[in-house]
Amino acid sequence: MFRYLLIVRFVLINVVAAALLTGAYLQGWLDAVIKGDLIELSLVIVAVFSYGFLYCAMRVGQTSGELDELRNAEPGADTPSAQYLEKARFTHDRESPRGVLRMRLGRRIATVRHVANSLVFLGLIGTVIGFIIALSGVDPSRAADADNVADMVATLISGMSVALNTTLVGAVLYVWLIVNYRLLASATVDLLTETIDLGDGG
């Protein structure tokens, strides 16, 4: 059995994602985001993504190690799998320990999903701020004056730039993190089912 398969998958997914992002940067497609107004909003979204990504990477490493140990029938003493197997040996009621195992494993990965969802909401907040900036420069009473129109259009474009850039950053990073979450969730289901199978077989 190949060890660390989950980590290899995780690395491959993120190498491809990083390569696509690097290619977009080299093509100049990210210049509007990098040089845009209120880049701080996009940096906040990137910081939240970074936290979620690092947390996901930590959980992927942990789950990979536990899967490898479980497949060798040697689960670590402090793991949820080992605790379930210990309880399963001394009780005829298997449903209660299974429920506890499901909750423990589910709680471990829930943070990644919450962080991914927050990226979408942060992007939407940036969109609203951008629209507020765009509309703040529109004054119908000054629209008849040609000298004021240029300022209004500049403010409108600046606000729309903020709205679109933050929406784009939030959406792209959401997709990136949610793909990693799906990988982790799938591995967690594998860990759950293999633990239960081992407990039933023992």
C-alpha distance (Angstrom), angle and dihedral (degrees) to the residues before:
residue distance angle dihedral
M1 . . .
F2 3.79 . .
R3 3.79 111.8 .
Y4 3.78 125.1 -139.0
L5 3.83 91.9 17.7
L6 3.81 91.3 147.4
I7 3.81 91.7 53.5
V8 3.81 90.8 49.3
R9 3.81 90.7 52.4
F10 3.79 90.9 47.3
V11 3.80 91.9 50.7
L12 3.83 92.8 47.3
I13 3.80 93.3 50.5
N14 3.79 92.4 49.8
V15 3.80 95.3 43.2
V16 3.81 88.4 55.3
A17 3.82 91.6 46.4
A18 3.81 92.1 47.7
A19 3.83 90.4 47.8
L20 3.81 90.9 52.3
L21 3.80 90.9 48.7
T22 3.82 91.2 48.1
G23 3.80 90.3 49.3
A24 3.80 90.9 51.1
Y25 3.81 89.6 50.0
L26 3.82 93.2 49.3
Q27 3.81 90.0 49.6
G28 3.80 88.7 54.9
W29 3.79 93.8 -117.3
L30 3.80 91.9 128.7
D31 3.80 96.4 50.3
A32 3.80 92.6 95.1
V33 3.81 90.6 54.5
I34 3.82 95.5 43.9
K35 3.80 95.1 46.1
G36 3.81 96.0 35.1
D37 3.77 128.0 117.4
L38 3.80 117.8 -86.9
I39 3.81 93.0 15.4
E40 3.83 85.2 169.3
L41 3.82 89.8 79.2
S42 3.78 90.8 56.6
L43 3.81 90.6 46.1
V44 3.81 90.2 54.8
I45 3.81 89.0 53.7
V46 3.82 90.5 48.5
A47 3.83 90.4 49.8
V48 3.82 91.7 52.2
F49 3.81 89.8 47.4
S50 3.82 90.2 50.4
Y51 3.81 91.1 53.9
G52 3.81 91.3 49.2
F53 3.79 92.4 45.7
L54 3.82 94.1 50.4
Y55 3.79 91.5 46.1
C56 3.82 89.6 49.7
A57 3.82 91.1 49.0
M58 3.80 90.0 52.0
R59 3.81 91.4 50.2
V60 3.81 91.8 46.3
G61 3.81 89.9 54.8
Q62 3.80 91.5 46.9
T63 3.82 94.1 47.1
S64 3.80 92.1 45.4
G65 3.80 91.4 53.4
E66 3.80 92.1 47.2
L67 3.81 91.9 49.1
D68 3.80 91.3 50.9
E69 3.82 91.9 48.2
L70 3.80 91.8 46.9
R71 3.81 92.7 50.3
N72 3.79 87.9 53.5
A73 3.84 87.9 49.3
E74 3.82 89.6 -118.5
P75 3.82 107.2 109.2
G76 3.79 115.1 -179.3
A77 3.81 114.7 -100.7
D78 3.82 95.8 -118.3
T79 3.81 97.5 45.1
P80 3.83 123.5 108.4
S81 3.82 88.2 -120.4
A82 3.80 92.8 57.5
Q83 3.80 91.5 46.8
Y84 3.81 90.7 50.6
L85 3.81 92.6 48.3
E86 3.79 90.7 49.5
K87 3.81 92.0 52.1
A88 3.82 92.5 42.7
R89 3.80 90.6 59.2
F90 3.80 93.6 58.3
T91 3.79 103.3 38.3
H92 3.77 136.5 62.5
D93 3.81 91.0 -157.2
R94 3.80 101.8 82.4
E95 3.82 96.6 167.6
S96 3.79 95.9 73.1
P97 3.84 95.2 53.2
R98 3.83 89.2 43.4
G99 3.79 90.6 54.7
V100 3.79 91.1 49.8
L101 3.81 90.8 48.5
R102 3.83 91.5 50.1
M103 3.80 91.5 50.3
R104 3.80 94.0 47.5
L105 3.79 94.1 49.0
G106 3.81 92.5 41.8
R107 3.80 92.8 50.1
R108 3.81 90.0 51.9
I109 3.79 93.2 62.1
A110 3.82 100.7 31.4
T111 3.82 92.1 88.5
V112 3.81 91.3 64.1
R113 3.80 91.5 53.7
H114 3.82 91.9 47.6
V115 3.80 91.9 50.4
A116 3.81 90.9 48.4
N117 3.81 91.0 51.4
S118 3.80 90.8 48.3
L119 3.82 89.4 58.5
V120 3.80 89.6 63.4
F121 3.80 92.0 48.9
L122 3.81 92.3 47.5
G123 3.81 88.5 51.7
L124 3.81 89.4 51.5
I125 3.80 91.1 49.0
G126 3.80 88.0 53.3
T127 3.80 88.8 49.9
V128 3.81 91.7 53.5
I129 3.81 91.7 46.9
G130 3.80 89.4 49.9
F131 3.78 91.9 52.0
I132 3.79 90.8 47.9
I133 3.81 89.5 52.8
A134 3.81 91.1 46.4
L135 3.79 94.6 50.0
S136 3.79 94.6 41.9
G137 3.78 89.7 72.4
V138 3.80 95.5 50.9
D139 3.80 112.4 99.0
P140 3.83 113.4 167.1
S141 3.79 91.4 -162.3
R142 3.82 90.6 61.1
A143 3.82 96.3 41.6
A144 3.80 92.8 92.7
D145 3.81 91.2 61.0
A146 3.83 109.4 84.5
D147 3.82 91.8 -153.2
N148 3.81 91.8 59.9
V149 3.80 96.2 44.9
A150 3.82 92.8 72.3
D151 3.83 91.3 54.7
M152 3.79 91.9 47.6
V153 3.81 92.3 49.5
A154 3.82 91.1 48.1
T155 3.82 91.3 52.0
L156 3.80 90.7 45.5
I157 3.81 92.0 51.8
S158 3.82 91.8 45.8
G159 3.79 91.7 52.4
M160 3.79 93.6 46.5
S161 3.81 89.1 49.5
V162 3.81 91.0 55.2
A163 3.82 91.1 46.7
L164 3.79 95.7 49.7
N165 3.81 96.5 40.0
T166 3.80 95.2 52.0
T167 3.81 91.4 44.5
L168 3.80 90.4 51.4
V169 3.82 94.4 47.1
G170 3.80 92.3 47.2
A171 3.81 93.8 47.4
V172 3.82 96.3 46.3
L173 3.79 94.1 46.8
Y174 3.82 90.2 45.2
V175 3.81 90.6 56.0
W176 3.82 91.1 46.7
L177 3.81 93.7 50.3
I178 3.80 95.8 41.0
V179 3.83 90.9 54.7
N180 3.81 87.7 55.6
Y181 3.79 90.1 46.2
R182 3.82 91.2 52.8
L183 3.81 89.6 52.2
L184 3.80 90.9 49.7
A185 3.82 93.0 44.9
S186 3.80 91.2 50.9
A187 3.82 91.1 50.4
T188 3.81 90.0 47.7
V189 3.81 90.0 54.1
D190 3.81 88.5 50.5
L191 3.80 89.8 50.8
L192 3.80 91.0 49.2
T193 3.80 95.6 48.6
E194 3.81 94.6 43.6
T195 3.80 90.8 49.3
I196 3.81 91.7 50.7
D197 3.82 91.5 45.3
L198 3.81 90.7 51.1
G199 3.79 90.9 47.7
D200 3.80 92.0 49.7
G201 3.78 91.5 47.1
G202 3.78 92.4 49.2
